[in-house]
Amino acid sequence: MVLATRLTVTARIGIFALENFHMTITIYTYREMLDRLGEGVQLVAVSKTKPPADILELYAMGQRDFGENYVQELVEKQGELPADIRWHFIGHLQTNKVKMLISFVHLVHGVDSVRLLKEVDKQAGLKGRVVDVLLQVHVAKEETKFGLDAEELDAAMREWRDGAMRGEFAHVRVRGLMGMASNTPDVTAVRAEFRGLKGMLDRYFPEGGILSMGMSADYEIAVEEGSNMVRIGSLLFGERGQKR
């Protein structure tokens, strides 16, 4: 029996707009997406607001990396679903909730302050773990998006590296950067924002690092501009429901 879930996608000026054209994603179309991304790009399936049954369908196709935006929802799903799932936290993380996910989270994408970085280090130490994180950079035009600006990123990187040399930050490892482009049909603007983020990665991680950029609407542009990790939700699961 062919496994399937719903896919909603409409092409618009080279960017995917989530509209009203429906088709079914099967194991074959899932593999086609992986082929388009290539071996050098990690797919994180964004499963926020989706029930465990939907996640298990994609899991059965071979997907292991899933991303969640809400801490409580992530904790509940982690307790219900297979232990070999690699859980990515991709939302805005409050310091008082770090302890709720620190024992199992695979990668925290949205570290947007040194204060949060220190809290991850502290809570990971209490669990005897070293937790990988990405620093979130604000490259979009919208003020509603979180992230460090260029000066704040420079200061955070210097504090982390200097602290590590003094024996601090023993339980957190900054692996790269994450960012979101502006929500606009202007492909040139989106491309420029992604290119700028890739330049920052090259500056601070010259030997290579994780660059988490690109979502359902713009992942193809992101990959062209150097992304090696994309966060795809609607193209895999269909339109998201309301937050539980």
N, C-alpha and C positions, 0 to 999 in steps of 0.2 A: 504494500500500500504506500503510495507516494505521500510523504509528509508535506503539509502546506500551511501557509499562513497568508494573511492579506497584505498586499502591497498597494500603496496609493502613490502614484507618481505622474507628473506631467512635465514635459521638457519645456523650458523657457530660456531663450537666449543663452544656451549652454549651461544654465543652472537649473536644477530640479525644483519646480514649484509643487507644493503639496495641494492638489486640487481634487477633482472628482473622477479621475480615470482610474479604474480598478483592474488589477490583474493579480494572479496568484503567484507567490514565490514558492518554488519547490527546491528540493535539494540541488537541482540542476542550475536554477537561477542563482541560488546562494553561492554555488561554486563559481559561477560566471562572475559574480561580484568579487570574490576572492581573487580570481584570475585577473580582473581589471586592476585591482589594487596592487597585485604583485607580491612576491615573497618579502619584500622589504617594508611593507606597510601592514601594521597590526590593526585588525578590525575589532573595535569595542562595540558590542551591541547594546544600545541604550534602552533599557527595559523598564524605565520608571513608569509607574502607574499600571504596568502590565501584570496580569496574574501569573503565578508560577507555571500554570499549564502552558502558557504561551512561551515562556522561557524554555521549558522542557522540549518543546517542538524544535526550537533552534539548537538546543543542546544535543538533541538526537541527530542533527545534521553534522555535528562536530564542533560547534561553536563553544568556546570555554570562557572567553572574556566578556563580561557583562558590566554595564555601567549604571549606577543609580544616583539620583539627585537628593533623595531625602533619607536621612540617617535612620529613622525608625522603620521605614519601609525596607531599607537594605538589611537591617538587623533581622527583621521578620523573615525575609526571603532567604537569607543565608542559613537560617535555622531549618528551613523546609527543603532546600534544594541540594543537589549533589555536592559533596565536599571538595571535588576537584575544580569547581568553578572558581575562576579568578575574578574577584569583585573589585571593580574600580569605583571610587567615589568621585563623581564629576561635578557635584553641586557646590554651593557656597557652604563651607564647613565652619560652624561656630566652635570656638575653643571649648565650651562646656559640653560639647557632644563628641569630642575626639575619643574619649575613653569608651564610648559605646561601640565603636567599630575597629579600634586599634588592634584587637586580638586576631583579626582575620583579614583585614583589608589588604589587597594586593598592591594597589597604587592609588595615592591621593592626588588628583589632578589639579585641584584649585587652591593651593597654598598662596595666599595673597598678602601675607604679612610675616615679619620675623616673629612676632608674638605667637602666631599660629604654628610656625615652624618649631618654635621652642616647646610648645605644648605637645605636638606630635612626638618630639624627641623624649619628652618627659614621660608621656603615657606609654610609648613603646618600650622605654627602659623598664617600667614597672611590669611589663609583660615579657621581658627578655627578648624583645624582637628588634630588628633593624627594619624600619619601614621606608619604602621608596615613595618619593613625592615629586611633583612637578610644581614649579612656580608659575602662577597665573599672571599673564601680562595683559594689560589693557591696551589693545590696538584699535578697537572699533571706535566709531564716532559717537555711539550711544553712551550716555553717561550711566545708564542703568546697569551696564555690565561691570563686573568686578575685575580687579587685577591691579598689578603694580605698573606705574609708569616707568619710563626709561631710567630716571634717576633713582627711583625706589628699587628697581630691579638691581641696579649696580650696587646700591648700598646693601641689599639683602644678600647678594652673592658674596660680597666682601666679608660681611659679618659671618656668614656660614663657613666660608673657607678659612678665615682667620680663627674662628672658634674651633673648627675641626683640628687645626694645627696645635691648638692649646689643649686638645683632648676633650673638647666639648662636642655636642651634636653626635655623640657616639651611637645613637639609636635612630637617626634619620639620615637618609641619603637623598640628596637632590639629584635627580636623574635627567632633568631637562625642563622644558617649558610647555605651557599650555596657553591657548588663546582662542578667541572667537572674533570673527570678522563682523563688520556691520551687516545688518539685515537690509540689504539693498539689491535691486536688480542691476546695479552698476558693476559689471564684471571687472572693469579696470580698477575701481576702488577696492573691491574685495581682493583682487590679485596683489595690489600694492600693500595692503595690510598684511597679508600672508607673507609676502616677500620680506617685509620689515621684520616680522617675527622670526623668520628663518635666519636673517642676518644676526639677530640677537643670539640665537642658538649657536651659530658659528663662532660668535665672539666669545661667549662664556663656556662653550663646550667644544673646543676646536678638535678634540679627538672623537667627537660624536656624542649625541645624547638623544633622548626621546623628545620628539616634537609632536605634541597632541594638538592638531588643528584640522578642522574640516568636519562638517556634519552633513546631514542628508541633503541640504540645499546647495552645498558648495564644496563637497569633499573632492570632486574631480579637480577643481582649481587648486585646492590645498595640496593635493598630491603632486600636481605639476610644479608647485612652488616649494616642494621639499618636505612635506609632512610624511612622517613615518608611523603615525597612529591617527586613525579617524574614529569619530564617535557617531555611529549611525543608529537612528531610532526609527523614524517613520517609514523609511524605505524597507525596513525589515519587518516591523510590527504593525504598520498602518498608523492612522491618526491616534494620538494619545488621548486617553480618557482624562477625567478630572482627578486631581490629587485625592488620595484616600483620606 
